[in-house]
Amino acid sequence: MITRQYKIVMSVPLGKRYGTLAFTENNGAIKGTMSLFGKTEPVEGTLSNDGKVELSGIFCTLIRNIPFKAVGTVAENKISLNVQGQRSHFRINGTEV
């Protein structure tokens, strides 16, 4: 079982949003939390041996809740995700703390 925590930055049309992503990986399965927009919500997904990661969860903003799916990579101490929401596409980058 491996636990990881990242400081993340999500680029959105109105600027950058800062937060954290923390998860525990057990036999390729990920469970954890993502903190963005002042809220902390659960995420889950998979992490393969070659660093490919898939996550899903919900962003809770002041206006609405947005289900999302993210795909990307974990390499050394960095994470990079392409996030697809209901009507929007975002990029998240992070550094392990």
C-alpha positions in Angstrom: 0.0 0.0 0.0 1.4 3.4 -1.1 0.2 6.8 0.1 0.9 9.9 -2.0 0.0 13.6 -1.5 0.3 16.3 -4.2 0.0 20.1 -4.3 -2.1 20.6 -7.4 -2.9 23.5 -9.8 -5.9 23.4 -12.0 -6.0 25.8 -15.0 -9.5 27.1 -15.6 -10.8 30.0 -17.8 -10.9 32.4 -14.8 -7.3 31.6 -13.7 -5.6 29.0 -11.6 -7.1 27.0 -8.7 -4.8 25.6 -6.1 -5.5 22.5 -4.0 -4.3 19.0 -2.9 -4.7 15.5 -4.1 -4.1 12.6 -1.7 -4.6 9.0 -2.3 -3.7 5.5 -1.3 -2.8 2.9 -4.0 -3.4 -0.7 -3.2 -2.8 -3.3 -6.0 -3.5 -0.7 -8.7 -6.7 0.7 -7.0 -6.7 4.3 -5.9 -8.9 5.8 -3.2 -8.4 9.3 -1.8 -9.5 12.9 -1.7 -9.1 16.0 -3.9 -9.4 19.5 -2.3 -10.4 22.3 -4.7 -12.8 25.2 -4.6 -12.7 25.1 -0.8 -14.2 21.6 -0.7 -12.7 18.2 -0.2 -14.4 15.4 -2.1 -13.6 11.6 -2.6 -11.8 10.4 -5.7 -11.2 6.8 -6.9 -9.5 5.1 -9.8 -6.5 3.1 -10.9 -2.8 3.5 -11.2 -0.8 1.1 -13.4 2.8 0.0 -13.0 3.8 2.3 -15.9 2.4 5.4 -14.2 -0.9 5.7 -16.1 -3.6 7.0 -13.8 -7.4 7.3 -14.1 -9.5 9.1 -11.6 -13.1 10.0 -11.2 -15.0 12.2 -8.7 -17.0 15.3 -8.3 -16.0 19.0 -8.2 -18.2 20.9 -5.8 -18.3 24.6 -6.7 -20.5 27.4 -5.3 -22.8 27.1 -8.3 -23.0 23.4 -9.0 -21.5 19.9 -8.6 -19.5 18.7 -11.6 -18.8 15.0 -12.1 -15.4 14.4 -13.8 -13.1 11.8 -15.2 -9.4 12.3 -15.4 -6.6 10.5 -17.2 -2.9 11.2 -17.0 0.5 10.1 -15.7 2.5 9.9 -12.4 6.2 10.1 -13.0 8.8 10.5 -10.2 7.3 13.2 -8.0 4.9 14.8 -10.5 1.3 14.1 -11.5 -0.3 15.4 -14.7 -4.0 15.0 -15.5 -6.4 15.8 -18.3 -9.8 16.3 -16.7 -13.1 16.0 -18.6 -16.2 17.5 -16.9 -19.8 17.7 -18.2 -19.1 20.6 -20.5 -15.5 21.5 -19.9 -11.9 20.2 -20.2 -9.2 21.2 -17.7 -5.6 20.4 -16.9 -4.2 19.6 -13.5 -0.5 19.4 -12.6 0.9 18.6 -9.3 4.1 18.0 -7.3 4.4 15.4 -4.5 4.8 16.8 -1.0 
